[in-house]
């Protein structure tokens, strides 16, 4: 069946979202058509604002409205610990745990030869610059996921930072192999941070 063009476009947009197939996209599109005007406008504005109002923090790479972000500009955070994660969503998860009070650095990916992703394709050079400029940082805690790519990235960073005489640790394997920080509960994460080991 041929949908009117605005409907076809909406279905196509929904299909760009992860885990949404054609059938679900059609259902969401028709649900949207039935929504009242105000709700649709709020939805559209929320989508628009994520791009218009958010930027990346120039220090840590986290998503933020203000640059530097809230965490980087908070003098009450422990300036001696830097936790390195793959994605901004990992920061949100670690913050929910509330036990970590240091700073973050977001790589926006991992090294992946299969996908042609090398050190220049993720946020590593800014990490090195940050460590060179900031002598307060005494420990870098690598919290990439326990996947082959996450492990390879951790090893690469540990080797890179070794000459700088900064303590490099990795989250303990409370997280089972192949698991995401995203799926770990708060207790598991807490234990993983507590039991971190030097690389
Ligand atoms: Zn920041």
Boltz pocket constraint, residues with backbone or C-beta under 6 A from the ligand:
constraints:
  - pocket:
      binder: B
      contacts: [[A, 57], [A, 58], [A, 59], [A, 60], [A, 61], [A, 62], [A, 68], [A, 69], [A, 70], [A, 71], [A, 72], [A, 73], [A, 104]]
      max_distance: 6.0
